[in-house]
Amino acid sequence: MPLLQGLLTGMYKTAEELPAVHARFRQFRGDRERAGHGEEGAEEEMFAAVDGIRKVAEAEGVPMSRLAIAWTIAKPGITCELVGTRNVSELEENLRVASLSLSPEPMAKLDELTTPLLQKLGAKCGILPSATHPLIQPKLLDSP
């Protein structure tokens, strides 16, 4: 879910802007209309990360969605990226990521920005490239 139900496209800035169907995952409060869990969520941490990612995208001069896809693809161990599109325009924009190569500085900044969210949700957050995030990777390597 590299674009996080539209959050990493810049489409939504608060949880209240999201359609209920998108706010059903663990990063959102469990008392939301379509939530399928009873957890507290991590909305504050998530939107802080999204805002930071938006700023990195602006500094890099690329759309937020392209940055998010490039960041995920650049992670060691990621061999395939499944990105949903609703139309040809979105597909064309997402394919432009092939020409984007991120330097180590924005990669490190993106990892830093998402660490509080990953700390709150744990290794099974399923919303960021957590399997190769420095916070999560050692835990996965130590697992049986």
C-alpha positions in Angstrom: 0.0 0.0 0.0 2.7 2.5 -1.0 0.3 5.4 -1.4 -1.6 4.6 1.7 -5.2 4.9 0.4 -4.4 8.3 -1.1 -2.7 9.8 2.0 0.7 9.8 0.3 -0.7 11.6 -2.7 -1.4 14.7 -0.7 -5.1 14.3 -1.2 -6.0 14.3 2.5 -4.5 16.3 5.3 -6.7 15.1 8.2 -8.4 11.9 9.1 -11.8 13.6 8.9 -11.2 14.3 5.2 -10.9 10.5 4.4 -13.8 8.4 3.2 -14.8 6.0 6.0 -13.7 3.0 4.0 -10.1 4.4 3.9 -10.0 5.0 7.7 -10.6 1.4 8.7 -7.0 0.3 9.1 -4.9 0.1 12.3 -3.4 3.5 11.9 -6.8 5.1 12.5 -8.8 5.0 15.8 -10.7 1.8 16.4 -13.9 3.7 17.0 -14.1 5.0 13.4 -17.2 4.0 11.5 -15.6 1.2 9.4 -12.8 0.2 11.7 -12.3 -3.5 12.0 -10.1 -3.3 15.2 -10.4 -2.0 18.7 -7.0 -0.3 18.9 -6.3 3.4 19.6 -4.7 4.0 16.2 -1.9 6.4 15.6 -3.5 9.3 13.7 -1.4 12.0 15.3 1.8 10.2 14.4 0.6 9.3 11.0 -0.4 12.8 10.0 2.8 14.2 11.4 4.7 11.7 9.2 2.5 12.6 6.1 3.2 16.3 6.7 6.9 15.7 6.9 6.8 13.5 3.8 5.0 16.3 2.0 7.8 18.7 3.0 10.5 16.3 1.7 8.6 16.0 -1.6 8.5 19.8 -1.9 12.2 20.1 -1.1 13.0 17.4 -3.7 10.7 19.1 -6.3 8.6 16.0 -6.9 5.0 15.0 -6.3 4.4 13.3 -3.0 3.1 10.2 -4.6 6.2 9.8 -6.8 8.4 10.3 -3.7 6.5 7.6 -1.7 6.8 5.1 -4.5 10.5 5.8 -5.1 11.2 5.5 -1.4 9.5 2.1 -1.2 11.2 0.8 -4.4 14.6 1.9 -3.1 14.3 -0.2 0.0 16.5 -3.3 0.1 14.4 -6.4 -0.3 11.5 -4.8 -2.1 11.2 -6.5 -5.4 7.8 -5.5 -6.6 5.6 -2.5 -6.1 1.8 -2.8 -6.5 0.4 0.7 -7.0 -3.3 1.2 -7.6 -4.5 3.7 -10.2 -8.0 4.9 -11.1 -7.2 6.3 -14.5 -4.6 6.6 -17.2 -3.4 10.0 -15.8 -2.6 8.4 -12.4 -0.8 5.5 -14.1 1.3 7.8 -16.2 2.3 9.8 -13.1 3.1 6.7 -11.2 5.3 5.4 -14.0 7.4 8.6 -13.9 9.0 7.2 -10.7 11.2 5.1 -12.9 13.3 8.2 -13.6 13.6 9.2 -9.9 16.6 8.1 -7.9 16.6 9.3 -4.3 19.9 10.3 -2.6 20.7 8.9 0.9 19.6 12.2 2.6 15.9 12.2 1.7 15.8 8.4 2.3 17.2 8.9 5.8 14.8 11.8 6.4 11.8 9.7 5.3 12.9 6.9 7.7 13.3 9.4 10.5 9.9 10.9 9.9 8.1 7.6 10.0 9.9 6.1 13.0 7.4 7.4 15.6 4.5 5.9 13.6 6.3 2.6 13.3 7.1 2.6 17.0 3.5 3.1 17.9 2.1 0.5 15.5 4.8 -2.1 15.6 6.3 -4.4 13.0 2.9 -5.4 11.6 1.7 -1.9 10.6 1.3 -2.8 6.9 1.2 0.8 5.9 4.8 1.8 5.2 7.9 -0.1 3.9 8.4 -1.4 7.4 10.1 -4.6 6.6 13.2 -2.6 5.6 12.8 0.3 8.0 15.8 0.5 10.3 13.6 0.4 13.3 11.8 -2.8 12.2 14.5 -4.7 10.2 16.5 -6.1 13.2 13.3 -7.5 14.8 12.5 -9.3 11.5 16.0 -10.7 11.2 15.9 -12.1 14.7 12.5 -13.7 14.3 12.3 -17.5 13.9 
